[in-house]
Amino acid sequence: MFKSTFCLSLLVLLLFKLQLTAQPVAHQITGQVVDESQRPLPAATVILSDLQGKQFSKVSTDINGRFKVLVDVKGEVNLSISFTGYKTYQTVLSLNSSKDLSLIRLVPGENSLAEVVVQAKQDLIELEGGSIIYNVSKSIDAQGATALDAIKKAPGIYVDNNNTITLNGKQGAMILLDGKQTYMSGQELTDLLRSMPSSGIRSVEIINSPTAKYDAAGSAGIINIKTLKSQIKGFNGNLTTGLAYGVHVRQNQDLSLNYRKNKVNVYGAYNHFLGYYSYLYGSDRIQNAKTYDSFTDDTDKRNRMGSRFGADVTLDKKNTLGVLLTGNFIFGGGLTDTKTDIGNAVSPATVQVLDAVNDYYHQLTQRYNMNLNYKYEDTLGRIINVDADYGYFKKTNGNLQSNIYSGGQNNIISENYYRSLNAIDINLKAFKFDYTTNLGKSKLETGMKFSDISADNDSKFLHVLSAKDSLDDRRSNAFAYDERITSGYVNLKRNYAKWSLQGGLRLENSSSLGQLRFKSAGSHQQDNIRRSYLNLFPSVSASYKASASHNFSLGYSRRIDRPAYQDLNPFVYMLDELNFWQGNPFLQPQLSHRGSLTYAYKSATIVGLTLAHTDQYSTQITDTLDVNKVMLVYRNLGIQNNLSLSLTQNVSPAKWWDISFNSTLYQIRNKISFDQYRDFDLKQAAARMNLQQTFKLPNKFTAEISGAFTSRRLTGANNISRSLSQIDLGLQKSIFNSKGMLRLVLNDIYQGNRGNSVQRYEGFYMRSYSYYESRQLRLNFTYKFADASVKGPRSRNSALGDENGRIK
């Protein structure tokens, strides 16, 4: 399977090899953009495209309004120059040699909503500054869904039915929102992304070689979700509303508003997802000569809401103040019904049946973040950026669980009822300072960050009796975790002719204290776990621009993945009387070395090679407990090596037909040990491919068909997951003079996205399967209203970076 997949990807690359040969000599286009008084206009956008609107070059003017573009095409091209508050300048150039356009004067003007749309054609997948950009707003299928649905479409990203996010086959990617950490992981990160609308996302940026300026977290790289920023002056907004139907009906809505006048910009947003989600999963297990065949019907009844409010005030030409408040809320019930047939491995007959029902009668998650930002920027290239952040996360839930055993004749053998009450409170505080300046012909970046996190977990387990509930001291606890991270970095960038070089070093000192307090009556036992470690994280990269069309880049960085806060809590959580989950207070961070090599031909072809080596590799394993139970627990297991080769190809066979293909071929090797008796050396090659086609139809209709295939692969510690696939269809129509858009999407038309995996070791075998509500019919309507063009809210990096990403 892997050989045929590799040959297919190689064939696709060879089909487009002719594009790489016989290239014309590169020409240079220069000029200076000024206003009506001949004052330079810095950060103006300069775009070159062919006569059909296909963009092949995009740059910004420097502080003196100057620009330089290298192109290696001949014939006529479109030149477009835009700047906020000015009419777009457009002209057609005939390229036979280099050109100096001298002064280009822009004329002030109030642009309409239609005029602020970039005229050049944008590819679905692009390469920008060494990062791969997936333009969500270009995909019909990605609209009207959630942020989690949107990132699934990005190159190299895979989200399985357990909502585990991998990048190029490796877990441990750091998720950013507009350059800011989410401070969540695991299920809580999934819930956050599912509470965010894809209609508010502009693009997904994949950073394979982060610089020292970024937090060192993210052994698989960085996934940066960039939200849409309004470019309209005065009062303007965007409304998306829709319905989805799979097993249940759901309603989604997203409203964003923006108002800018003079030096003040105020913006806000509200969104919600209302309705149930259905999950079906189960397992067939053989343990100690007994069989356990279980099936679970899981209904998530929680609703999700999100809000955002911010303001930016420009004090003068150099100084800007900003505030940003965000909130996410998840509330509602849930119900899981698990039926397990218990038998003997030598006989097919069922001996007992366990029916376990979890009634989540109370579930509430609240997440608040506040960011205060100050920015100074002058004409000499000096930039000072200061962020002060506070975050608060609170999660409470109540669960009533029944475990009823019955015999072959449905006669009840025993009944046990339990109640669990859990509360998590996490406070996050951070301060970050960044300074950038020109150092001769180089650019120097330096800064520091301090974060302080405190997490309190309170878990009560009670036996439900006829008279009153009785607290179980052995299964109840309180766990407190405090962590402080102090870091500093220095990074230097330098351009030499066709070379761009970057090197940096980040120093991070971490100290933590975990305190476990048991609730057992009369017991004062307390376990304290202290840790302190100092790490250096170097990063280097080099890029070479062989011509205007051919780019090469090479990068290396050392990364770290710290455990999620909840995974450190040793509390034992009972899923039912046969399945348990437990945290691990002795879990250590995993450290990775990561190198990457990328080649790009324009934005049409992108080829990447990535190698990662991880020490103290940690993941969740399924271990045996007693003779008939299993325990899910996180452990440091050993070493993981990951090698991946990726290919992205954009092509337009006709003006009305665009094709985007991306594939990732990778191999994972796990050299791990569960204990002294169970060592594994597992190796598995795998592939994932995506193909998306977009068709422009008459009467302002656009159609889209996309497909994805994922081969057999190694996941987690020793799980071998079987292949799966999915095909999606989409149709959209522009209405109301291009201010409105109707979209109809059918996902996973043949329900091929079904999880199925196997894990085994001596005396134990388990096959797991799952299916979530992937086949959906979605109908969405979007309407944009605006006055005229202006800059939207600023993008800034919160100081609460890696910390938010570890809330699980």
N, C-alpha and C positions, 0 to 999 in steps of 0.2 A: 504493500500500500504506500509506504513512504517513498519507494523508488519511483512508482508511477506518478506520485504527486510532485516529486522533485523534477521529473522529466517534463511534466506539464508546465510548471513554473518556468523551467529553463526554455521551453519552447516559446512561451509568451514573451520572454526577454529577447529571444533571437528574432521573433517576428518584427520587433521594433528596432533591431540593430541598425537597419538601414538609415534610421534617423540620425545615428551617431557618426555617420561617415560623410565625407565630402562637404564639410561645413565651410561656409564663406568666412573670409577674414573679418574679425571683429572691428566694428566702428565705434567711435566714442561720440556721444552727444552731450554737450555741456551747455550751461546757461545760468542765468540768475533771475529769480522771481522777485518782483518788487510790487509795491502798491502804487496808487496814482501819484504819490509824492516821491516816488523812487526810493522808498525805504524798504529794506530787505524784508521778506516774509519767510521766517524760518518754519520748518515742519510742514511746508506745503507738500501735497501729494502729487508725484509725477508718475504717470502710467503710460507705458507703451503697449500697444495692442495691434493686431492685424486688422484688416478692413472688415473682418467678420466679428470683431469685438473680442477675440481670444487674447487675453492678457499674457505677455511673456516677460515683462519687466516692471518693477514697481519700486521706487525709491522716495525718500523725503529730502527736502532741502535742508542745508545746514544752517547755523546761526546767522550766516551772511546771505541766506536765500539762494545759495549756489547748489547745483546738482550736477552729477556726472553719471551717465548711463552707458554701459557697454552692451552692444547688440551685434549679433553675427548673422543677421538676415539681410537680404537685399530686396529692393522694391519699395513699395509704398507702405507706410505704417501710420497709425493714429497716435498723436501725442495729446495727452489730456493732463491738465494741471488744475488742481482744485485747492481752495483754502477757505476756511470757515468765514462766512460773511461776504464772499466775493463770488462773482460769476465764474463758472468753469471755463478755462481757456482750452480750446481744441483746435488742432490743425493737422493736416496730412503732410508727412515728410517723405521725400524720396531719398532712400539711403543707397548711395553709391560710394560714399566716403564719409569721414568724420565731419561733424558739424558743430559749430559754436553759434548758438542762437542768441548770444549776448543778453540784453535785457528783455524780459517778458513781463509786461505790465498787466496786472489783474484789475478788473473794474469792480467796484463795490456793487452789491445787489442782494436783494432778498430772494433766496431760492425757495421754490415751492417744494412740497413733499416729494413729488416725482423727480425733481431735479437733483435731490441729494443722493439718489441712488447712483452708485458707481457704474459708469457706462461700460467699462471693460468687463469681459466675461471672466468669471472666477471659477477655478477648478474645484471639484469636490475635495480633493486632497492636494496639498501644496507643501513645499519646503520653504521655511522662512527662518533665517538666522540659525541654521543647524537643527531646528525643530520641525517635526512633521505636524502639519495643521490639517485637521478634519473640519471642514466648514459645514456645521450642522444645519445652518439656515439654507443650504443648497439641497438638502435632502427632504423629499416629501414625506417619506416614511418616518423620519426622525421628529416631525412636527406633531404637536398635539399629544405627545407622550411625556414620559418623565426623563430626568437627566440620566438615570440609570439605563433607560432604553437607548438614549442618544449615544452614550460612550461605547455601547456594545458594537456600534457600527464603525468605530475608529480603527485604523490599521494597527494590528498587533494586539488589540485589547480583546479579552474574552471574559465573559461573566457567566459562570455555570449556574445550574439550578439551585445551588446553595448560596448564590450571590457572592461567591469568591471571585475577586477581580485579579486577573493575571495580565501581564504585559510581556509579549514575546515568550509566552509559556512559563513565566516566572511570577510568583507571588511577591508582594512587598512593594508595590508601586505607591508612591506618596500622592494623595489627591489634594489638589489646590483648587480654590474657587477665586478667580481673578487674582491669582498669585498669593492668596491667603490660605492657610491650612484649614481643613474642616474640623480638626481636633476629634475625629471619630474614626473608628475602624469596625470591621465585622458587621454585625447586624445593625448597629446604630448608624454606621456610614450608609448602609443600604437604605435604611429608613429615611435618612436625610436626602439622598439622591432621588428617592421615590417621592419625596415631598416637593421637589423642585421641577418646574415645567421645562420641557425641552424648547418650548417656544421662546423662552428667555435666554437661550444659549446661542452665542454667535459661532463659537468654534471650540474644538477640543485640541489642545496643544500637547504633543508628546515630546518630552525632553529626555533624550537618552544620555546626555553628558552634562549634568548640571554643574554650574560653577560653584566656587566656595561661598558665593553670596547666599546661596540657598541653604536651608537647614540640611544637615547630613543625612536625614532620614530618607528612605526610599531606595532599597537595594535593587529594585527592578527599574528604577527611573522615576520620572515625575509625569503625572497626568494633570494638566492645568485646564480647568473648565472656564472658558471666558464667556461672560454674559454679554448680552447686547447692550450697547450704550447709545442713548438717544443723541441724534445729531440735529435736533430741531429747535429753533429759537422760540421763545415765548412759552405758551402752555401747549403740551402735546402728550400723546399717550398711545398705548397699544393694548387692545383687548383680544384675548383668545378664549373661546368657550367651546366645549365639546362633550360628546358622549362616547363611551366605549362599551362594547358588549362581548363577553366571552362566555363565562359561566354565569357571571353577575353583571348587572348594569352599573356603570360608574360615570360620574360627572366630574369634569375638570374645568378650571377657570384660572385665568392669569390676567391681571390688570397691572400695567406699569404706567406711571405718570412722571412727567418731568417739566419743570418750569425754571427758566433762566432769564434774569433781567440784570443788565449791567454786570456787576461783579459777583452776583449771588446766583448759585444754582442749587435748586431744591428738587429732590426726586424721591420716589417711593414706589413700592410694589406690594401686591397681595396675590396669593394664589392658594388654591385648594384642590384636593383630590378626594372625592366622597364616594363611598361604595365599598363593597366587599371584594376580597381576593380569594381565589381558591387554589389550594395546593394538594396534590396527591402524591404520596411517597410511601415507601416501605422497604423491607429487607427480608432476605432468606438467609438464615444463619445456622451453621452447624458448630456446636461447641460441646465438648465432653460427651460425645455420642448422643447428643440431643439436638433436635431441630426446633427452630423458632422462626415461624413465618408470620411476618407482621405487615399490616397495611393501615395507613393513616389517612383520614380525611380531615384536612386542616382548612378552616375558614378564618381568615383575618378580617375582622370587622372594624378595624381602626380607620379613622379619617385622618387626613394630613393637611395641615395648613402652614403657610409660610408668609412672612412679612419682612419688609425692608424699608428703612427710611434713612436718608442721608442729605447732607448739605455741604457745599464747598463755597468758601468765600475767598476771593482773590483780593488780598490786602493792597498789593501793588504789583508791578511787573515781575518782582522776584519772589514774593512771599504769598503762600496759600495755606489756609486752614481748612480742615475738613472733619466731619463727624459722620459715622456710619453705625446704625443700629440694625441688627437683624434678629429675627425670632423664628423658631420652627416648633410646631406643636403637633403631637400625634396622640390621639385619644380614641377610646372605644374598646370593645370587647374582642373576644376571640374564642374559638372552640376547636379542639382537636379530639378525634375519636379514633383510638388505635385498637385494633383487634389482632391478637397474637395467638396463632395455633402452635401448641407445644406438643412435640411428639418424640419418638425414638428414631435415631438415624437408621436403624436396621429394619424398622417397620413403618409403613406409610400411614398408619392409623394415628389420629389425633388423640392424645391423652387428656390434655387440658386446653381450655381457651381462657386467655386473659383479655378482658375488655377494660381498657383504661381511657377515661374521659377527663380532659383538662378543660375546665371552664374558667377562662380568663375574664372574670367579671369586672376587673378594674385594670386598666392600662393607661398610663399617662406619662408622656415624655415631653419635657420642656427644654429648649435650648435657646439661650440669649447670648449675644455678643455685642460688645460696644468697642468701637475703634476711634481713637482721636489721632489725627494726623497733622503734622506740620511739614511743609516742603519749601525749601529755598533753592532757587536756580537762577544763576546769572549768565551773562553772555560770555564769560571766560571758561565755561564748562564745569563750574563748581556746582555740585548738587548736595544738599543736606536734606535727609529725610528722617523724620522722627515718628515712631508709632508707639502709642500706649494703648494696651488692650485689657479688657476684662471679659471673661466668659463664665457663664454659669449653666451647668447641666444638671437636670433633676429627672429621675425616672422612678416611678412607683408602680407596682403591680400586685394584684391579689389573684390567687389561683386556687380553685377548689378541685381536687383530684380524687377520682374514684378508681379503685382497682378491684374488679370483680372476677373471681375464678369460677369457672363452671366445668362440669364433666361432659362426657360424650352425649348424655341425654339432656343437656342444657340445665342440669341441676346445679344450683349454686353451692360451691364448696366453701368459699370464704369471701368476705367483703372487707375492704379497708378504705378509709376515707381520710384525706389529708388536706390541710390548708397551708399555703405558703404566702408570706407577706415579705416583699423585698423592696428596699429603697436604696437608691444611689444618689449621692450629692457630690458634684465635682466643681470646684472653684479653680479658675485658671487666670493668672495674671502674668503679663509680659510687657517688657519694654525693649524697643529695638531702635538702634541708631545706625544710619548708613551715611557714608560720605564718599563722594566721587569728585575727582579733580583730574585735570590734565597734568601729566608729568613729562615734560618735553614732548616727544611725539607719541607718548604712551598715555593710557588712561589708567588711573589708579582708583580702585574701589576698596574701601575698608569699612569696618563697622563692628558692632557688638550687639549681643542680645542676652537678656536675662529673663527666665521664666520660673514661675512658682506655681506648683499644682498641688492641691490637696483633694483627696477623694475619700469619702466615707461610705461604706457599704454596711447595711443592716439587713440581716436575713433571719426570719423567724419561720420555723417549721412546726406545725401543730397537728396533733391527731384529733380528728373530728369524732367526738363521742356524743351519745344521746343527750347527756346532761350539759356538757360544755366542752369547748376545745381545750386540749391539754398540750402545753408547750413541750417539745422534744429538745432537751438541752444539748444532746449529742449532735443534732443536725441544725442547730441555730448558732449564729455567730455575728460578731461585728468586726469589720476589718477596716483599718485606716491606712492610707498610703499618702506619703508626702514626698515630693520630688522637686529638686532645684537643678536647673541646667544653666550654666554660664558659658557663653561662647564668644569668640572673636574671629575675625577673618581678614585676610588681605588678598586682593586679586589684581593682577596686572594684565592689561591688554595692549597689544601693539600690532600695527599693520606694516608690513614690508612688501611693497609692490603688490604682487598677487597673493601674498601670504597674510593670514590673520592668525596671530598667536595669542594664547591666553594661558595663564598659570596662576594658581591660587592655593592657599592653605587655610584650613579652618580648624580651630582648636575648640573642643567642647569638653567641659567638666560636668559630670553628673553625680549627684548624691541623692540617695533616697532612703526612706525608712518605712517599712511595712510593719504594722502592729495588728496582731490577731488576738481578739479578746473573746473567750468562750463564755457562753451564757449558763453553763452548768451551775446548778445551785451549790453555793458554798465554795465554788472554785474560783481562784484568782489567777489561774494559769494565763500567762501572756507570752506570746512568741514575738520577738522583735527581730526583723531581718534588715540589716543595714548594708548599704552598698555605696561605693564611691569609685569612680573610674574616670580616667582622663584619656581622650583619644584625639589623634591628629587625622585630618581628612584632606589629603591633597587632591587637586584636580588640575588637569592640563588638557589643552585641546589645540589643534592646529587645523586650519582650513586653507585650501589652495584653489584659487579661481583660475583654472587653466585657460578659460575663455569666457565669454558672456554666457555660454550655454553649459559648460562643463565645470562642476564643482566637486571637490573632494574634501572630506573632513575626517579627523581622527581625534578621539577623546578617551580620557581615563579619569576615573574618580573612585574614591573609597567611600562606602556608604554604611549606614547603620539602621537597623530596625529594632526599636525598643518595643517591649510587650505592651499590649493594650492593658489599660488599668484594671479592667475587670478580670483579665486572665491571670492576674497575680493573686486574686482572692481565693484561698483554699476551700471556700464553701462548696459543699456537695449538693448539687441540684438534682432532684429526682424527676426525670421525664416520665417514667412509670416505674413499677417495681422491678423491671428487668433492665432498664437503661438509665444511666446516670451521667452527669457532667460535673467536672471539678476543675477549679483553677489551680495554678501552680505558683506559689510565692517564690520559688527558687528559679524561675524562668529567667534566663540571661538574654541580653540583646544579641542579635545575629549581625555579623559583620561581613561585608562583601567588597570585593574588588571587581570593578566593572570597566570594560573597554569596548569601544565602538568604532566602526569604520563605515562611512557613508559616501556614496557617489550619487550625484544628481545630474541629469540632463534636463536643463530648464526646470519646469515643474512637471514634465511629462513622465519621466522615469526616475525613480528613486530606489536605490539598492542599498541595503544596510546589513552589516555583519556585527553581531554583538556577542561578547563572551563575558560570563559572570562566574565568579567563584565565591561561595558563601561558607563561612565557618560558623559553628554553633547554630546550624540550621534548625529552626524551630517550626513546628506545625502541630496540628491536632491529630492525635492517633486514637484508634479504637483499641482498648486494652480489655483483657478479661478481668472480671471481679468475682470472687468466689467461684462456684462451679457453673452458675447459670446466668450470670449478669455481665454486662459490659459497661465500661467507663470511657467517656470521651474526655481527654485531657491533653493540654499543650505541654510539649517537652522539647528540650534541645537534644537533637538526635545525632548530629555529626556534620557531614559536608555535603553540599549540593553544588554541582557544576551545570551550567546552562550555556549552550551554544545555539545561536539562532541566525537565520538568513532571511531577510525580508525583501519583498519586491512590490513596488507600487507603480502602476502604469495608468496614465490618463491618455485617452485618445478620442478624437471626434471624427468618426467616419463621414459625417455629413453635418451641415449647419444645424439640423434638427435632432441630431443624435449624439449623445455623449456617453462614453464608457469609462468606468473607473474600476480597476482590478487591483487587489492587494492580496498578498499571500505571505505567510510566515512559516518557514520550516525550522524546526528546532529539535534539539535533543537534550534531555534531562538525565543526569546521573546522580542518584542518591546513594551515598556511602554512609549508612546510618546504623544505629544500634538502639533497640528498645531496652535491652538489659544485657547481662553477660551471656545469656543463652540465645539471644535472638539478634543476629547481625544480618544486614541486608546490603547487597551491592546491586542496585537496580538501575537499568538503563533502558530508555525508551525514546525512539524518534517519533515525531508527530508533525502534523501540518494543519494549518487553518487558512481557508481561502474565502474571499468576499468578491462578488462581482455585482456592480450596480450599473444599470442602464437607464438613461433619462431621454425621453422623447418629447419634443415640442410639437404640439398638435394645433390644428386650426382653432379659431375662436377662443384664443387665450387658454387653451387646455394644455396641461403637461402631464405625462404619464411616467411612471417609474416601476421598474421591476428589479428586485435585488435578491441575491441568494448567498447563503453562507454554508460552508462545510467545515467540520472539525473532525479530525481523524482520531483513531485510538491513541491514548496518551496516558502518561504517568502523572497523577495528581496527588497532592498531599505527601504522605510518607511512602505508602506502598499500595495506593489505589490505582488500578488499571481501569480507566474509563473508556467506554466504547464510543464509536463514532456517532455523530448526529448532524443534522442539516436543517435548513429552514429557507423558505421562499416567501417574500413579501411583495405585495402589489400596492401601488399608490396612484391616485389621480387627483389633480388639483385644477381649479379654475380661478382666474383673476376676475374680480367683479368690482363694481362701484368705482370705475375709472382708476383701477389698480390700487385702490385704498383697501379693498377687501379681498379675502382669499378663502375659498372653500376647499377642504381636503378630505378625501375619503381613502382609508387605508385598511387593507386586510393583511394581518400578520400571520406567519406560519400556517399557510393554507392547508397543509397536509399533516400538521401536528408532528413534525419530525424532530422538534427540539425536546427530546426526552432524555433525561439523565439515566445512565446505567453503568455501574462500576462494580469491580470485584476486588477484594483484598483477602489475603490468606497468609497464614504461617502455621507452624506445626500445631495441630490440634484445634485449629480455628479456620473457618471459612465464612465469608459473608458477601452476598450480592445485594447491592443497594440500587434502587431505582426511584425516579422522581419525575413528576410532570407538573408544571405550573400553568397558569392560564395564559399560555403563549399565543394561542389562536384567538385573535380579537378583531372585531370590526370597529374602526374608529372614524367618527365624523367630527371635524373641527371647523370653526369659523373664526377668522382673524380680521380685525378692522383696525386701521391706523389713522390717527387724526393728529394734525399738526398745523403750526403757523408757518415757520420758516427755519432755515438751517442755522444751527449753532452747535458748539461742542457740548457733549453730554457729560455725565458725572465722571470724575477722574477714576482711573484704576490705580489701586495702591495695595501694597503687601502688608497684611496685618502682622503684628509681632507674635500673635498666638499661632505659630506655624505648626511645627510637628506635634505639639501637645494636643490640639483639637483632633488631629488624625488618630489619636490613640484611644479616644473614647469609644467604647464598643457597646 
